[in-house]
Amino acid sequence: MHRIGRYISSLFLAAAIVAPTLVVAEAKAQEASVQVRVYDRDHRDYHNWDDREDRSYRRYLAEQHRSYRAYQRQHYRVQRHYWNWRHSHPDRD
């Protein structure tokens, strides 16, 4: 009877050690779909930076006769101007 108690205790100990590993593995699977969100201070809202937003950004640059420069590297005034333009030019979908 004493051996059965040790066996069951060993199983509980093993489960307690393995359980956090499974939880961490599940959390990493969710992190794979992390999106870039950009805050528009003037309009007080967030925008997901995805392919659709990138196309709009490139259209904005073409209309403004500017060469491409990554949004994150633009001066904050240009970023603010882009969001003002973006709110007046919604998607046509």
N, CA, C and O atoms as a GROMACS GRO file, in nm:
protein
  372
    1MET      N    1   0.082  -0.119   0.000
    1MET     CA    2   0.000   0.000   0.000
    1MET      C    3   0.087   0.126   0.000
    1MET      O    4   0.051   0.227  -0.060
    2HIS      N    5   0.201   0.119   0.068
    2HIS     CA    6   0.291   0.232   0.076
    2HIS      C    7   0.349   0.265  -0.062
    2HIS      O    8   0.371   0.382  -0.093
    3ARG      N    9   0.373   0.162  -0.146
    3ARG     CA   10   0.427   0.183  -0.280
    3ARG      C   11   0.326   0.253  -0.371
    3ARG      O   12   0.364   0.334  -0.455
    4ILE      N   13   0.200   0.223  -0.354
    4ILE     CA   14   0.096   0.287  -0.436
    4ILE      C   15   0.089   0.437  -0.403
    4ILE      O   16   0.074   0.520  -0.493
    5GLY      N   17   0.100   0.470  -0.277
    5GLY     CA   18   0.100   0.611  -0.237
    5GLY      C   19   0.216   0.688  -0.297
    5GLY      O   20   0.200   0.802  -0.341
    6ARG      N   21   0.334   0.625  -0.300
    6ARG     CA   22   0.451   0.689  -0.361
    6ARG      C   23   0.432   0.706  -0.511
    6ARG      O   24   0.471   0.808  -0.568
    7TYR      N   25   0.372   0.607  -0.575
    7TYR     CA   26   0.348   0.611  -0.719
    7TYR      C   27   0.252   0.726  -0.753
    7TYR      O   28   0.276   0.801  -0.847
    8ILE      N   29   0.146   0.738  -0.678
    8ILE     CA   30   0.048   0.844  -0.701
    8ILE      C   31   0.111   0.980  -0.673
    8ILE      O   32   0.087   1.076  -0.747
    9SER      N   33   0.191   0.992  -0.568
    9SER     CA   34   0.260   1.117  -0.537
    9SER      C   35   0.355   1.156  -0.651
    9SER      O   36   0.366   1.273  -0.686
   10SER      N   37   0.424   1.057  -0.706
   10SER     CA   38   0.515   1.083  -0.817
   10SER      C   39   0.438   1.134  -0.940
   10SER      O   40   0.487   1.223  -1.010
   11LEU      N   41   0.322   1.079  -0.967
   11LEU     CA   42   0.240   1.124  -1.079
   11LEU      C   43   0.195   1.269  -1.060
   11LEU      O   44   0.198   1.348  -1.154
   12PHE      N   45   0.152   1.303  -0.939
   12PHE     CA   46   0.111   1.441  -0.911
   12PHE      C   47   0.228   1.537  -0.924
   12PHE      O   48   0.212   1.648  -0.977
   13LEU      N   49   0.345   1.497  -0.879
   13LEU     CA   50   0.463   1.581  -0.890
   13LEU      C   51   0.500   1.603  -1.038
   13LEU      O   52   0.531   1.715  -1.078
   14ALA      N   53   0.495   1.497  -1.116
   14ALA     CA   54   0.526   1.508  -1.260
   14ALA      C   55   0.424   1.600  -1.329
   14ALA      O   56   0.462   1.681  -1.413
   15ALA      N   57   0.296   1.587  -1.294
   15ALA     CA   58   0.193   1.672  -1.354
   15ALA      C   59   0.215   1.818  -1.316
   15ALA      O   60   0.195   1.908  -1.398
   16ALA      N   61   0.256   1.842  -1.193
   16ALA     CA   62   0.280   1.979  -1.148
   16ALA      C   63   0.400   2.041  -1.220
   16ALA      O   64   0.403   2.162  -1.240
   17ILE      N   65   0.497   1.961  -1.258
   17ILE     CA   66   0.615   2.012  -1.328
   17ILE      C   67   0.583   2.035  -1.476
   17ILE      O   68   0.631   2.133  -1.534
   18VAL      N   69   0.505   1.949  -1.537
   18VAL     CA   70   0.476   1.957  -1.680
   18VAL      C   71   0.370   2.062  -1.712
   18VAL      O   72   0.375   2.123  -1.819
   19ALA      N   73   0.275   2.086  -1.625
   19ALA     CA   74   0.162   2.177  -1.652
   19ALA      C   75   0.207   2.318  -1.692
   19ALA      O   76   0.155   2.370  -1.791
   20PRO      N   77   0.300   2.383  -1.621
   20PRO     CA   78   0.341   2.517  -1.665
   20PRO      C   79   0.404   2.518  -1.804
   20PRO      O   80   0.391   2.616  -1.877
   21THR      N   81   0.472   2.413  -1.840
   21THR     CA   82   0.533   2.404  -1.973
   21THR      C   83   0.425   2.404  -2.080
   21THR      O   84   0.442   2.468  -2.184
   22LEU      N   85   0.316   2.334  -2.058
   22LEU     CA   86   0.208   2.330  -2.155
   22LEU      C   87   0.140   2.467  -2.167
   22LEU      O   88   0.102   2.508  -2.277
   23VAL      N   89   0.126   2.536  -2.057
   23VAL     CA   90   0.064   2.668  -2.059
   23VAL      C   91   0.151   2.766  -2.136
   23VAL      O   92   0.098   2.845  -2.214
   24VAL      N   93   0.282   2.763  -2.118
   24VAL     CA   94   0.374   2.851  -2.189
   24VAL      C   95   0.370   2.820  -2.339
   24VAL      O   96   0.373   2.912  -2.421
   25ALA      N   97   0.365   2.693  -2.375
   25ALA     CA   98   0.359   2.656  -2.516
   25ALA      C   99   0.231   2.708  -2.580
   25ALA      O  100   0.234   2.751  -2.695
   26GLU      N  101   0.121   2.707  -2.510
   26GLU     CA  102  -0.005   2.759  -2.562
   26GLU      C  103   0.002   2.910  -2.579
   26GLU      O  104  -0.052   2.963  -2.677
   27ALA      N  105   0.065   2.980  -2.488
   27ALA     CA  106   0.077   3.125  -2.498
   27ALA      C  107   0.162   3.164  -2.619
   27ALA      O  108   0.131   3.264  -2.684
   28LYS      N  109   0.265   3.091  -2.649
   28LYS     CA  110   0.350   3.123  -2.764
   28LYS      C  111   0.273   3.107  -2.895
   28LYS      O  112   0.298   3.182  -2.989
   29ALA      N  113   0.181   3.013  -2.902
   29ALA     CA  114   0.102   2.996  -3.023
   29ALA      C  115   0.015   3.118  -3.048
   29ALA      O  116  -0.007   3.154  -3.164
   30GLN      N  117  -0.035   3.182  -2.946
   30GLN     CA  118  -0.117   3.302  -2.962
   30GLN      C  119  -0.032   3.422  -3.002
   30GLN      O  120  -0.081   3.509  -3.073
   31GLU      N  121   0.092   3.428  -2.959
   31GLU     CA  122   0.178   3.541  -2.990
   31GLU      C  123   0.213   3.547  -3.138
   31GLU      O  124   0.258   3.651  -3.186
   32ALA      N  125   0.192   3.438  -3.210
   32ALA     CA  126   0.225   3.436  -3.352
   32ALA      C  127   0.139   3.533  -3.431
   32ALA      O  128   0.179   3.576  -3.539
   33SER      N  129   0.022   3.570  -3.381
   33SER     CA  130  -0.067   3.660  -3.455
   33SER      C  131  -0.065   3.802  -3.398
   33SER      O  132  -0.166   3.872  -3.403
   34VAL      N  133   0.047   3.843  -3.345
   34VAL     CA  134   0.059   3.978  -3.290
   34VAL      C  135   0.050   4.078  -3.404
   34VAL      O  136   0.117   4.062  -3.507
   35GLN      N  137  -0.031   4.180  -3.385
   35GLN     CA  138  -0.048   4.282  -3.487
   35GLN      C  139   0.017   4.412  -3.441
   35GLN      O  140   0.028   4.439  -3.321
   36VAL      N  141   0.060   4.490  -3.537
   36VAL     CA  142   0.115   4.621  -3.505
   36VAL      C  143  -0.001   4.719  -3.500
   36VAL      O  144  -0.078   4.731  -3.595
   37ARG      N  145  -0.014   4.789  -3.388
   37ARG     CA  146  -0.119   4.888  -3.372
   37ARG      C  147  -0.055   5.025  -3.357
   37ARG      O  148   0.044   5.042  -3.284
   38VAL      N  149  -0.111   5.122  -3.426
   38VAL     CA  150  -0.059   5.258  -3.423
   38VAL      C  151  -0.167   5.348  -3.364
   38VAL      O  152  -0.284   5.340  -3.402
   39TYR      N  153  -0.126   5.434  -3.271
   39TYR     CA  154  -0.221   5.524  -3.206
   39TYR      C  155  -0.224   5.658  -3.280
   39TYR      O  156  -0.121   5.718  -3.306
   40ASP      N  157  -0.345   5.702  -3.313
   40ASP     CA  158  -0.366   5.831  -3.376
   40ASP      C  159  -0.406   5.929  -3.267
   40ASP      O  160  -0.520   5.927  -3.219
   41ARG      N  161  -0.313   6.013  -3.227
   41ARG     CA  162  -0.334   6.102  -3.114
   41ARG      C  163  -0.444   6.205  -3.140
   41ARG      O  164  -0.525   6.235  -3.051
   42ASP      N  165  -0.448   6.260  -3.260
   42ASP     CA  166  -0.546   6.363  -3.290
   42ASP      C  167  -0.689   6.310  -3.291
   42ASP      O  168  -0.781   6.378  -3.246
   43HIS      N  169  -0.708   6.189  -3.343
   43HIS     CA  170  -0.841   6.131  -3.351
   43HIS      C  171  -0.870   6.035  -3.236
   43HIS      O  172  -0.980   5.981  -3.224
   44ARG      N  173  -0.771   6.014  -3.152
   44ARG     CA  174  -0.783   5.930  -3.033
   44ARG      C  175  -0.835   5.790  -3.064
   44ARG      O  176  -0.931   5.742  -3.003
   45ASP      N  177  -0.770   5.725  -3.162
   45ASP     CA  178  -0.807   5.588  -3.194
   45ASP      C  179  -0.683   5.510  -3.238
   45ASP      O  180  -0.578   5.568  -3.266
   46TYR      N  181  -0.699   5.380  -3.245
   46TYR     CA  182  -0.590   5.290  -3.286
   46TYR      C  183  -0.620   5.238  -3.426
   46TYR      O  184  -0.735   5.223  -3.466
   47HIS      N  185  -0.513   5.210  -3.499
   47HIS     CA  186  -0.524   5.152  -3.632
   47HIS      C  187  -0.431   5.031  -3.638
   47HIS      O  188  -0.316   5.038  -3.594
   48ASN      N  189  -0.480   4.922  -3.693
   48ASN     CA  190  -0.395   4.805  -3.716
   48ASN      C  191  -0.315   4.830  -3.843
   48ASN      O  192  -0.370   4.863  -3.948
   49TRP      N  193  -0.184   4.814  -3.831
   49TRP     CA  194  -0.098   4.833  -3.948
   49TRP      C  195  -0.084   4.698  -4.017
   49TRP      O  196  -0.006   4.613  -3.975
   50ASP      N  197  -0.161   4.680  -4.123
   50ASP     CA  198  -0.160   4.556  -4.199
   50ASP      C  199  -0.142   4.589  -4.347
   50ASP      O  200  -0.106   4.702  -4.381
   51ASP      N  201  -0.165   4.492  -4.434
   51ASP     CA  202  -0.146   4.515  -4.577
   51ASP      C  203  -0.237   4.625  -4.630
   51ASP      O  204  -0.196   4.706  -4.713
   52ARG      N  205  -0.359   4.629  -4.580
   52ARG     CA  206  -0.454   4.731  -4.625
   52ARG      C  207  -0.405   4.872  -4.587
   52ARG      O  208  -0.411   4.964  -4.668
   53GLU      N  209  -0.357   4.885  -4.465
   53GLU     CA  210  -0.308   5.015  -4.421
   53GLU      C  211  -0.182   5.054  -4.498
   53GLU      O  212  -0.162   5.171  -4.529
   54ASP      N  213  -0.098   4.956  -4.528
   54ASP     CA  214   0.023   4.984  -4.604
   54ASP      C  215  -0.011   5.033  -4.744
   54ASP      O  216   0.054   5.124  -4.796
   55ARG      N  217  -0.113   4.972  -4.807
   55ARG     CA  218  -0.156   5.018  -4.940
   55ARG      C  219  -0.208   5.162  -4.933
   55ARG      O  220  -0.177   5.243  -5.020
   56SER      N  221  -0.285   5.193  -4.830
   56SER     CA  222  -0.336   5.330  -4.814
   56SER      C  223  -0.221   5.428  -4.792
   56SER      O  224  -0.222   5.539  -4.845
   57TYR      N  225  -0.124   5.386  -4.714
   57TYR     CA  226  -0.008   5.472  -4.686
   57TYR      C  227   0.069   5.501  -4.815
   57TYR      O  228   0.112   5.614  -4.839
   58ARG      N  229   0.087   5.398  -4.896
   58ARG     CA  230   0.158   5.417  -5.023
   58ARG      C  231   0.078   5.506  -5.118
   58ARG      O  232   0.136   5.586  -5.192
   59ARG      N  233  -0.056   5.493  -5.117
   59ARG     CA  234  -0.140   5.580  -5.198
   59ARG      C  235  -0.126   5.725  -5.151
   59ARG      O  236  -0.118   5.818  -5.232
   60TYR      N  237  -0.124   5.743  -5.020
   60TYR     CA  238  -0.104   5.878  -4.962
   60TYR      C  239   0.028   5.937  -5.010
   60TYR      O  240   0.033   6.052  -5.052
   61LEU      N  241   0.135   5.859  -5.002
   61LEU     CA  242   0.266   5.908  -5.044
   61LEU      C  243   0.265   5.947  -5.192
   61LEU      O  244   0.324   6.048  -5.230
   62ALA      N  245   0.198   5.868  -5.276
   62ALA     CA  246   0.190   5.898  -5.418
   62ALA      C  247   0.113   6.028  -5.441
   62ALA      O  248   0.154   6.111  -5.523
   63GLU      N  249   0.002   6.047  -5.371
   63GLU     CA  250  -0.076   6.170  -5.387
   63GLU      C  251   0.001   6.292  -5.339
   63GLU      O  252  -0.017   6.402  -5.391
   64GLN      N  253   0.085   6.274  -5.239
   64GLN     CA  254   0.164   6.385  -5.185
   64GLN      C  255   0.296   6.405  -5.260
   64GLN      O  256   0.375   6.493  -5.226
   65HIS      N  257   0.320   6.320  -5.361
   65HIS     CA  258   0.444   6.324  -5.441
   65HIS      C  259   0.567   6.308  -5.352
   65HIS      O  260   0.666   6.379  -5.366
   66ARG      N  261   0.558   6.213  -5.261
   66ARG     CA  262   0.670   6.182  -5.171
   66ARG      C  263   0.725   6.045  -5.207
   66ARG      O  264   0.652   5.958  -5.255
   67SER      N  265   0.853   6.025  -5.183
   67SER     CA  266   0.911   5.892  -5.203
   67SER      C  267   0.880   5.807  -5.080
   67SER      O  268   0.854   5.858  -4.971
   68TYR      N  269   0.885   5.676  -5.101
   68TYR     CA  270   0.849   5.586  -4.991
   68TYR      C  271   0.952   5.594  -4.878
   68TYR      O  272   1.073   5.595  -4.902
   69ARG      N  273   0.902   5.600  -4.759
   69ARG     CA  274   0.982   5.592  -4.638
   69ARG      C  275   0.894   5.522  -4.535
   69ARG      O  276   0.776   5.556  -4.521
   70ALA      N  277   0.948   5.426  -4.464
   70ALA     CA  278   0.868   5.350  -4.369
   70ALA      C  279   0.798   5.445  -4.273
   70ALA      O  280   0.855   5.544  -4.229
   71TYR      N  281   0.673   5.413  -4.241
   71TYR     CA  282   0.592   5.499  -4.155
   71TYR      C  283   0.663   5.527  -4.024
   71TYR      O  284   0.663   5.641  -3.977
   72GLN      N  285   0.723   5.426  -3.964
   72GLN     CA  286   0.789   5.442  -3.835
   72GLN      C  287   0.907   5.538  -3.842
   72GLN      O  288   0.947   5.595  -3.740
   73ARG      N  289   0.962   5.557  -3.961
   73ARG     CA  290   1.079   5.644  -3.977
   73ARG      C  291   1.041   5.785  -4.018
   73ARG      O  292   1.128   5.873  -4.026
   74GLN      N  293   0.914   5.808  -4.045
   74GLN     CA  294   0.868   5.942  -4.084
   74GLN      C  295   0.869   6.036  -3.963
   74GLN      O  296   0.858   5.991  -3.849
   75HIS      N  297   0.882   6.162  -3.990
   75HIS     CA  298   0.871   6.266  -3.887
   75HIS      C  299   0.729   6.264  -3.832
   75HIS      O  300   0.635   6.231  -3.904
   76TYR      N  301   0.713   6.300  -3.705
   76TYR     CA  302   0.581   6.290  -3.644
   76TYR      C  303   0.479   6.381  -3.713
   76TYR      O  304   0.360   6.350  -3.713
   77ARG      N  305   0.522   6.493  -3.771
   77ARG     CA  306   0.428   6.581  -3.842
   77ARG      C  307   0.373   6.512  -3.966
   77ARG      O  308   0.255   6.527  -3.999
   78VAL      N  309   0.458   6.439  -4.036
   78VAL     CA  310   0.413   6.365  -4.154
   78VAL      C  311   0.318   6.254  -4.111
   78VAL      O  312   0.218   6.229  -4.178
   79GLN      N  313   0.348   6.188  -4.001
   79GLN     CA  314   0.257   6.084  -3.950
   79GLN      C  315   0.121   6.142  -3.916
   79GLN      O  316   0.018   6.085  -3.950
   80ARG      N  317   0.120   6.256  -3.848
   80ARG     CA  318  -0.008   6.320  -3.813
   80ARG      C  319  -0.084   6.360  -3.939
   80ARG      O  320  -0.206   6.343  -3.946
   81HIS      N  321  -0.013   6.413  -4.038
   81HIS     CA  322  -0.078   6.451  -4.163
   81HIS      C  323  -0.136   6.328  -4.231
   81HIS      O  324  -0.246   6.334  -4.287
   82TYR      N  325  -0.063   6.218  -4.226
   82TYR     CA  326  -0.116   6.094  -4.286
   82TYR      C  327  -0.247   6.054  -4.219
   82TYR      O  328  -0.342   6.020  -4.290
   83TRP      N  329  -0.256   6.055  -4.087
   83TRP     CA  330  -0.379   6.012  -4.020
   83TRP      C  331  -0.493   6.107  -4.049
   83TRP      O  332  -0.608   6.064  -4.058
   84ASN      N  333  -0.465   6.236  -4.062
   84ASN     CA  334  -0.571   6.329  -4.102
   84ASN      C  335  -0.621   6.296  -4.242
   84ASN      O  336  -0.741   6.296  -4.268
   85TRP      N  337  -0.527   6.268  -4.332
   85TRP     CA  338  -0.564   6.228  -4.468
   85TRP      C  339  -0.641   6.096  -4.465
   85TRP      O  340  -0.740   6.080  -4.536
   86ARG      N  341  -0.595   6.003  -4.383
   86ARG     CA  342  -0.656   5.870  -4.377
   86ARG      C  343  -0.801   5.877  -4.330
   86ARG      O  344  -0.886   5.804  -4.380
   87HIS      N  345  -0.830   5.963  -4.234
   87HIS     CA  346  -0.967   5.974  -4.185
   87HIS      C  347  -1.059   6.039  -4.289
   87HIS      O  348  -1.180   6.018  -4.286
   88SER      N  349  -1.002   6.116  -4.377
   88SER     CA  350  -1.085   6.176  -4.482
   88SER      C  351  -1.091   6.089  -4.608
   88SER      O  352  -1.166   6.120  -4.700
   89HIS      N  353  -1.012   5.981  -4.612
   89HIS     CA  354  -1.011   5.888  -4.725
   89HIS      C  355  -1.030   5.744  -4.672
   89HIS      O  356  -0.933   5.669  -4.664
   90PRO      N  357  -1.152   5.706  -4.635
   90PRO     CA  358  -1.173   5.570  -4.583
   90PRO      C  359  -1.157   5.466  -4.693
   90PRO      O  360  -1.155   5.499  -4.812
   91ASP      N  361  -1.145   5.341  -4.652
   91ASP     CA  362  -1.133   5.230  -4.749
   91ASP      C  363  -1.257   5.222  -4.835
   91ASP      O  364  -1.368   5.255  -4.792
   92ARG      N  365  -1.237   5.179  -4.956
   92ARG     CA  366  -1.349   5.165  -5.050
   92ARG      C  367  -1.408   5.026  -5.052
   92ARG      O  368  -1.485   4.993  -5.142
   93ASP      N  369  -1.373   4.943  -4.956
   93ASP     CA  370  -1.420   4.804  -4.954
   93ASP      C  371  -1.567   4.795  -4.920
   93ASP      O  372  -1.623   4.685  -4.914
   0.00000   0.00000   0.00000
